[in-house]
């Protein structure tokens, strides 16, 4: 009778579909190996890494109720000092925390120019067509128009003399991302997710151009990125105060 019920109700069909969708052990092992290899490659390229939260259903794996940045933030409050390029440590983290995303701390070796996805795609096409050296580029998928494109560049530096540090109106920190819906410049004190990463809703962060590409000077990309951000937003294009601000 149970079999008859399954045939009538389509139960066997649903179970078969579920079994076909279910990852096979060898597929999961392959994904884990690929994930670890990509993380090791990022660390080898000089991007300091630290474990981050991951999706749990449509929520964040952290204990915070109503987490404002689900699966996008570090696990440890000491992420800046914890971040490392040590291969052994990255491999241990990847194996012991198979669900974890990873962030890369900016402002140490590299910065990240973070723009809306539509603007980033147009800018990338322009930059490559003009023969400009573009470094690693990642795409962070989003719902509707919330996706982002991340351009990895050399950092502006971490001078010993704080008077030598030049701020920028585009500077972005984790707590100020909502204030920068257009262009974000992640430098000292900030971070971004490094591919491969998973976001709630089956969204992902993945490489468009991998970390094997040399990091460019951020100023070689800045004008094109700001132009495309302004164009996509329908705003008049104008000079951005991205140079040192002198008192």
N, C-alpha and C positions, 0 to 999 in steps of 0.2 A: 504493500500500500504506500509505503514511503517513497518507493521508486516511482510509482504511478503519480503520486503527488508532485514529485520533482519534475516529471515529464510535463504534467499539466501546467505547473506554475512557472516553469522555466528555471527551476532551482539548479538543475545540473548545468544549464547554460551559464548561469551567473557564477557558479563555483568554478567552472572551466575558465571563464574570463578572468576571475580573480587569480587563479593559478598561473595563467599566462602573464598577468601583470606583475606577479610577485617576483622580486629579484632572485635569481638563482645564486647559490653560495659563491660560485666562481665569478659571477658578475660583480657581486659585492666586493669580493677580494680584489678584483681588478680595479674597481673604483677607488678603493682604499689605497692601493699601490699608486695609482695615478695621482690621487690627492697628495700623498706624501711626497712624490717626486716633484710636483709643482711647488709645494711649500719649500722643499729643499732647494729648488732652483731659485726661488725668490730670495731665500736667505743667502745663497751663494752669490747672488747679484748685489748683495749689500743691503737688502731691505730688512731692518730689524723687526722680528715677529714676536707676537705674544698671543696666547689663546683668548678666544672671544666666545660669547654666548652663541647659541644656535636655536633654530626654530623648534618649538614644541607645539605640535598641531599648528594653530594660527597665532600662537602666543610665543613668548620668549622663554628660554630655558632658565632664566634667572628667577629669583623669588620675589622680585618687585611686582606689586600689583599695578597693572596698567603701565607697564614699561613703555616709555616714550620712544625708544629706539630698539625694538625687539630684534634680537640676533645681530645687532650692529655694534655692540659695545664690548670692551674687554671684560674678562672674568675678574681679574685682580685690580684693586685700586692702585697697585704699584706697577701698573703696566709700563710706565716710562722707564723705570729701572730694570724691569723684568725683560723687556724686549731685547732680543738677541739675534745674531746671525750664526750662532754656533750650530753646526749641522747635527751633532749628537743630541743637543737639547731639543731642537725642532723635531727630530725623528721620535724622541721619547714622548713629547707632547702629542704628536700626531697619532702615535700608536696607543697611548693610554687614554686619549680623549678623542675617539674616532668620530664623534658627532660635532666636535667643536669647530667653529669658524676661527679665523685668525685675523688679527689686525696688524698693520705695520705702522710703527710710530714715525711720524714725519718730523722734519726739522733737524734730524741727526745726519743722515746721509742724503736724503731726498725730500723733496716737497711733492705735493700733488695738487694740480689744477683741476678742479672738480666743477663740471658744467652740466646743464641739462642735456639729456641724451640727443635731442634733435639738433641742438646747437653743436654738440660735440661731433656728431657724424658729419655735418657740413664742414666744420673746421678741419677735421681730419682729412677729408677729401681735398680741401684747398691746400693744406700744408704739404701733403704728399705730391700733389700736382705741381706745386712750386719748388719741389726738390728740397724742402726743409727737413733736416734730420728730426724725426719724431721718435721719442723713446718708447718705453712700455706704455700701453694704453689698455685700460680695463673698462668693461661695461657692467654697470649695476642695473639689472632689470627692475622695472617698476610698473605699477598699475596705471593705466592711462598714460599721462604725460609726466609721471614721477620718476622715470628712469634717469640715471646719471652716467656720464662718461668721465673717467679718471685718467688724466695725463700725468705720468710720473716724470719728474724732472730733477735736476740737481738742486740741492738746497741753497738758499741764500746764505747759508753759513750760520755758525754758532760762535760768534766772536767772544773772546775772553773779556773784552771791554764792552760792557753793555751800551756805551755811548755810540759804538760802531753799528749797532743793530738798527736797521731801518724798517719801521712799520709800514704796513700797507692797508689801505681801506678795504681790501678784499680778504684780509686775514680772517681765517675761520677756525674756531675751536669747537670741540664736541658740543658744548652747551650753547653755541651761537649759530648752529646750522640753520635753524628756522629763520634767522635774521638774514640769511644769504640764499634766497630762493634761486638766484641766477648763478653768478660766478662765485666760487669759493676757493680760497688759497689756503691749503692745509700746510702749515709750517710748524714752528716750535709749539709744543704743547697740544698737538692734534694727532689724529690718526684716521686711517681709512681701512675698510675691509680689504684684504688681499685675496685674489682668486686662488683656489676655488672656494667659494662661500655660498651658503644657502640662506635664503630669506623666507619669511612666512609667505604662504600662498604658492609654493613651488617655484619661487623666483630665484635667480642665481646671480652671482658675480663671477664673470669669466674674463679671460684675457682676449683682447682683440689683437694686440701685439705683445708678445711675451717679454719677460725680464731679461732675455738675452740681448735686447736692444740697449745701446748705451744711453745713459741719462743725458738729455739735452739741457742747455741753459734755459730756464723758464722764460726769459725775456724774448727768446726767439719764437715762442708760441703765443705770447700774451696778446698781441694786437689782434691776431686772427681769432682767438678764442673770445675776446671781449666783443669784437665786431659781430660775430655770429650770435652771441648771447643777446646783444641788443637787437639784432635783426629778428631773431625768433620771438623775442618778447614784444616786438613792435615798438621799440623805444628809439628815440633819436640817438645816433651814435655820437659819442663824445670821448674825450681823453679821460682815461681812468688814472687816479692818483696812485699809481703802482710804484713810483719812484720814492727815494728817501724823502721823508717829511722833515724839514729842518725848522727848528724853532727860531 
